[in-house]
Amino acid sequence: MYFVYMLRCADKTIYTGITKDIEKRIARHNAGKASKYTRARLPVEIIYWERSEDRSAASKREAQIKKMPRKDKMKLVIG
């Protein structure tokens, strides 16, 4: 199982990614070891996540979310 997740960075931007272990991945982001983007915008906090059956589905969903305008991303967060 994979997770698609969104993080709010210190500068209020939103980062979207996928992972198998969400807790470990968030810890790596906050340690500055996950991505160059979040490393420059610490700390980060998780604001949204959803499960995906496999990596292919997670990657497709990640791409969909990344293409969304910020207001649509926030609609996902709010529910």
Number of C-alpha atoms within 10 A of each C-alpha: 11 19 23 24 23 25 21 19 21 14 12 10 12 19 18 17 20 21 19 16 11 17 10 10 17 19 14 14 21 18 14 18 13 14 13 10 12 23 17 12 17 16 16 24 17 17 16 17 17 12 15 19 10 12 16 11 15 23 18 13 19 18 14 10 19 16 11 11 9 12 9 12 18 15 9 13 13 9 7
